[in-house]
Amino acid sequence: MAARLNPYLMFDGRAREAMEFYHGVFGGELSISTFGEYGDPSAEGADGVMHAQLDAGELVVLMGSDLPPGTGPDLPANGTLSLSGDDAAALRGYWDRLAADGTVTMPLEKQMWGDEYGQCTDRFGVSWMVNIAGSGA
């Protein structure tokens, strides 16, 4: 079996909203399980997301969850996720949807190394880098 890296994002009560947003960006299949499905369905926080997985084929496998009930308010740093490749139309589409209602920290535009590159933070505070391979400088 091959190994692969799957980004896992943590949210403070907004995992369902965030993962549904990413599903709208990337498509694919989204599965969501709540804390209540694997514990007391009447407990506080039972409707929170225990685990969500977005499988968008070869491009993206993205996982996420809410912080477990009773966890402190500090979120772990989500880091930066990178999308890259040579399918310019698909990557620009992802960029447009991720940047909408977010903050563009570097516009997606041609860079000195020949690629188009941009950075944004989406509306959930997750940082993204998008690189569209060019013909070189």
C-alpha positions as CSV (number, residue, x, y, z in Angstrom):
1,M,0.0,0.0,0.0
2,A,1.3,3.4,-0.9
3,A,1.6,6.2,1.7
4,R,0.1,9.6,1.3
5,L,-0.2,12.8,3.2
6,N,-3.7,14.0,4.1
7,P,-4.1,17.5,5.5
8,Y,-6.2,17.5,8.7
9,L,-7.8,20.8,9.7
10,M,-9.2,21.6,13.1
11,F,-12.1,24.0,13.7
12,D,-13.8,25.5,16.8
13,G,-17.4,24.6,15.9
14,R,-17.3,25.4,12.2
15,A,-16.0,22.1,10.7
16,R,-19.3,21.2,9.0
17,E,-19.6,24.6,7.4
18,A,-15.9,24.6,6.4
19,M,-15.9,21.1,4.9
20,E,-19.1,21.8,3.0
21,F,-17.4,24.9,1.6
22,Y,-14.4,22.9,0.5
23,H,-16.7,20.3,-1.0
24,G,-18.2,23.2,-3.1
25,V,-14.7,24.2,-4.1
26,F,-13.2,20.8,-5.1
27,G,-16.3,18.6,-5.6
28,G,-15.9,14.9,-4.8
29,E,-17.4,12.9,-2.0
30,L,-17.8,14.3,1.5
31,S,-18.5,12.2,4.6
32,I,-19.2,13.6,8.0
33,S,-19.5,11.9,11.4
34,T,-20.5,13.6,14.6
35,F,-19.4,13.2,18.2
36,G,-23.0,12.1,19.0
37,E,-22.9,9.2,16.5
38,Y,-20.0,7.7,18.5
39,G,-21.1,8.6,22.0
40,D,-24.1,10.2,23.8
41,P,-26.3,11.8,21.2
42,S,-27.8,14.1,23.9
43,A,-24.5,15.3,25.3
44,E,-23.3,18.9,24.8
45,G,-21.4,19.2,21.5
46,A,-22.9,15.9,20.2
47,D,-23.7,17.6,16.8
48,G,-20.0,18.7,16.4
49,V,-18.0,17.1,13.7
50,M,-15.8,14.3,15.0
51,H,-14.4,13.5,11.6
52,A,-15.0,14.7,8.1
53,Q,-13.3,13.5,4.9
54,L,-13.5,15.0,1.5
55,D,-12.2,12.7,-1.2
56,A,-11.9,14.5,-4.5
57,G,-10.0,11.8,-6.4
58,E,-6.3,12.2,-7.2
59,L,-6.3,15.9,-6.5
60,V,-7.5,16.3,-2.9
61,V,-8.1,14.2,0.2
62,L,-8.9,16.7,3.0
63,M,-9.9,15.8,6.5
64,G,-11.2,17.9,9.4
65,S,-13.0,18.0,12.7
66,D,-14.2,20.3,15.4
67,L,-12.3,20.4,18.7
68,P,-13.7,17.7,21.0
69,P,-16.2,18.9,23.7
70,G,-14.3,20.1,26.7
71,T,-11.2,21.0,24.8
72,G,-9.7,24.4,25.5
73,P,-10.3,27.3,23.2
74,D,-6.9,27.3,21.5
75,L,-6.9,25.9,18.0
76,P,-3.9,24.2,16.6
77,A,-2.1,26.1,13.8
78,N,-3.6,24.9,10.5
79,G,-0.5,25.9,8.5
80,T,-0.7,26.5,4.8
81,L,-2.1,24.2,2.1
82,S,-0.6,24.2,-1.4
83,L,-2.4,23.4,-4.7
84,S,-0.2,23.1,-7.7
85,G,-0.2,21.7,-11.2
86,D,-0.7,22.6,-14.9
87,D,-4.5,22.5,-15.1
88,A,-4.8,26.3,-15.2
89,A,-8.6,26.4,-15.5
90,A,-9.2,24.1,-12.6
91,L,-6.6,25.8,-10.4
92,R,-8.0,29.3,-11.2
93,G,-11.4,28.0,-10.3
94,Y,-10.2,26.7,-7.0
95,W,-8.4,30.0,-6.3
96,D,-11.5,32.1,-7.1
97,R,-13.7,30.0,-4.7
98,L,-11.1,29.9,-1.9
99,A,-10.3,33.6,-2.1
100,A,-14.0,34.6,-2.2
101,D,-14.9,36.2,1.2
102,G,-11.3,35.6,2.3
103,T,-8.2,37.7,2.2
104,V,-5.8,37.7,-0.7
105,T,-2.3,38.1,0.6
106,M,-0.6,37.8,-2.8
107,P,-2.6,38.0,-6.0
108,L,-2.6,35.0,-8.4
109,E,-0.4,36.4,-11.1
110,K,2.7,35.5,-13.2
111,Q,5.9,35.3,-11.2
112,M,9.5,35.8,-12.2
113,W,10.0,32.0,-12.2
114,G,7.4,31.7,-15.0
115,D,4.5,30.2,-13.0
116,E,1.3,31.9,-11.8
117,Y,1.3,32.0,-8.0
118,G,-0.9,33.4,-5.3
119,Q,-1.6,33.2,-1.6
120,C,-4.9,33.7,0.2
121,T,-6.5,33.0,3.5
122,D,-10.1,31.6,3.2
123,R,-13.0,32.7,5.3
124,F,-12.2,30.0,7.8
125,G,-8.7,31.2,8.4
126,V,-6.9,28.5,6.4
127,S,-4.0,29.7,4.3
128,W,-3.7,28.5,0.7
129,M,-0.9,28.7,-1.9
130,V,-1.9,28.2,-5.5
131,N,0.8,27.6,-8.2
132,I,0.0,27.1,-11.9
133,A,3.0,25.7,-13.7
134,G,4.1,27.9,-16.6
135,S,6.6,27.5,-19.4
136,G,9.5,28.7,-17.2
137,A,11.3,32.1,-17.0
